[in-house]
Amino acid sequence: MKHGNNFALRFSHTIKFRVRHDSSPVSVSVSLNEKEYYQKEFKAGLTHDTEAKFVATVEDGVKNLLTIDFKGTTESPDRYLQVKNISVHGKKLNRYKNIYDPIIDPAWWEPLSEQEKDHYNDVIHINNGAHFGWYGRVVYEYYSGADQTSCYLNDASAEDRLTNSLAQWVFNDGSGVMFPWDEEKV
Amino acid sequence: MRIQLNNHYGRLRSCMVGGLDDRVLDSVEPHKRKKLEHIFAKTNKQLDGLQHKLESMDIEVFRPRCFDNSKKLVTPFFATAGHRVPLAPSDHFFISGNTIVEIASWSRESTFTGMHWRHVMRSGFQQGANWITMPTPLHDITEVDRLDSDIPNIDPIIDAPSFYLHNDHVFVSTVGAGNQLGVEWMKKQFPNKTWVLMDPEKFVGHLDSHFNILRPGLVASHRDKSDFPEYFKDWEFIKVDSVSRPSELLDTRLQDDDQENTVLSVNSLSIDSETILVERTYENNYNNFIPNLKKHGIKIEYVDFEFSHFFGHGLGCICAALHREDD
């Protein structure tokens, strides 16, 4: 960009979720741009409603990957992670707009008919309702910027425009820079 | 091939239908690839289905001749990782009468996207159409210090759906997908038109997702009649349901939390003033729109375009009329 900038944006992140496994403990971890900010084990046999909260520094005019890993050791039909709400710096992200990479047993998947695979691909990629039954990784994307100007100048969404798979922008303006002394309120 | 367009409801004789080029998937991030492969594969089938449906209605259909969208573009002022897929021809061409205007988009990746339909433009030109192109914007970020609007007002830039043609009137959205110079440039090409600026607070971006004139005196919109200019004061309005506040999650293909992109049903495609093409998902999920269309004697034909909301395009985006007969 023309003059460069020295922005370091401090954005709060809140992920509200429900997690359950009927017979075995599971874990949920949350990372932003590959740095882990939250990790917790959940006991079996209970439905847990909780939230992961953290504040992180993000750059001006870039895309950020908010990654949720759902892990466990035992398969069960009564097991899931459900994302109820995600907000970044006060802006609500669309929880249905995710990229889900489930860990699927090939011994189950391969014998499925093409029609069944198509159905499950719809369930996985399109119509998961932010309700994730398989262990695996869920990615939410957002672009961060100081304001509309940095959105244009840094053009973080350029590659995503090729396929029209755009994420949301979260701007810092309007609510002001989050200074360290504000963080305790998050 | 004849180019002739005066409104959005004359009997449709020919149109462009968008396409997707899989080669662009080579340049997407690995974590998105599986999802996009699935979406592209299904959408390609559904675009073919749409083409067959239109052809069965005696409409000539033109598809893009895709070049490799993953090819990098480098100009003296900007570079891109590739080119936008040619899914929405309506974004790239404004047609009035027998004049085709290739627009200049705010999206740098769209600079060459209109060229997927070069064969159509050549054919139209050979058959007597007037064929003009907006100046290519430099997209030079060194000229921009700070934006005072969505898009820098340095070169003329505007997406075609920022204009909505209705015979001798053109309705204009000045924000969201274009700049003031883009509006001024277009006005100079059509000095005999009456230009009506829409409320910039309410009609942001592409107008064909705000309202759709079904025939003279009848318009479909999710907006209130009071939001519209004087021109529409004696018109009847068909209320299109907005799903921006869904009461329950029925289908994420239909509903999402993004209020800006959830009224794509407005963006349906009129075959003529009595028949409209609507995305099949809306068949059972709407309270007002479908019954109101029927009440006004509009015949509805359904087609599949499941990922309408994913792409942010309605049928009026992925089908661009080239020739409509005047009523």
Boltz contact constraints between the chains, C-beta under 6 A:
constraints:
  - contact:
      token1: [A, 1]
      token2: [B, 141]
      max_distance: 6.0
  - contact:
      token1: [A, 2]
      token2: [B, 142]
      max_distance: 6.0
  - contact:
      token1: [A, 94]
      token2: [B, 256]
      max_distance: 6.0
  - contact:
      token1: [A, 94]
      token2: [B, 257]
      max_distance: 6.0
  - contact:
      token1: [A, 94]
      token2: [B, 258]
      max_distance: 6.0
  - contact:
      token1: [A, 96]
      token2: [B, 252]
      max_distance: 6.0
  - contact:
      token1: [A, 96]
      token2: [B, 256]
      max_distance: 6.0
  - contact:
      token1: [A, 99]
      token2: [B, 31]
      max_distance: 6.0
  - contact:
      token1: [A, 99]
      token2: [B, 32]
      max_distance: 6.0
  - contact:
      token1: [A, 99]
      token2: [B, 35]
      max_distance: 6.0
  - contact:
      token1: [A, 121]
      token2: [B, 38]
      max_distance: 6.0
  - contact:
      token1: [A, 125]
      token2: [B, 35]
      max_distance: 6.0
  - contact:
      token1: [A, 125]
      token2: [B, 38]
      max_distance: 6.0
  - contact:
      token1: [A, 127]
      token2: [B, 252]
      max_distance: 6.0
  - contact:
      token1: [A, 129]
      token2: [B, 249]
      max_distance: 6.0
  - contact:
      token1: [A, 129]
      token2: [B, 252]
      max_distance: 6.0
  - contact:
      token1: [A, 139]
      token2: [B, 31]
      max_distance: 6.0
  - contact:
      token1: [A, 148]
      token2: [B, 147]
      max_distance: 6.0
  - contact:
      token1: [A, 149]
      token2: [B, 146]
      max_distance: 6.0
  - contact:
      token1: [A, 149]
      token2: [B, 147]
      max_distance: 6.0
  - contact:
      token1: [A, 152]
      token2: [B, 147]
      max_distance: 6.0
  - contact:
      token1: [A, 153]
      token2: [B, 141]
      max_distance: 6.0
  - contact:
      token1: [A, 159]
      token2: [B, 81]
      max_distance: 6.0
  - contact:
      token1: [A, 161]
      token2: [B, 84]
      max_distance: 6.0
  - contact:
      token1: [A, 161]
      token2: [B, 107]
      max_distance: 6.0
  - contact:
      token1: [A, 161]
      token2: [B, 109]
      max_distance: 6.0
  - contact:
      token1: [A, 162]
      token2: [B, 24]
      max_distance: 6.0
  - contact:
      token1: [A, 162]
      token2: [B, 82]
      max_distance: 6.0
  - contact:
      token1: [A, 162]
      token2: [B, 84]
      max_distance: 6.0
  - contact:
      token1: [A, 162]
      token2: [B, 109]
      max_distance: 6.0
  - contact:
      token1: [A, 163]
      token2: [B, 24]
      max_distance: 6.0
  - contact:
      token1: [A, 163]
      token2: [B, 28]
      max_distance: 6.0
  - contact:
      token1: [A, 163]
      token2: [B, 36]
      max_distance: 6.0
  - contact:
      token1: [A, 164]
      token2: [B, 311]
      max_distance: 6.0
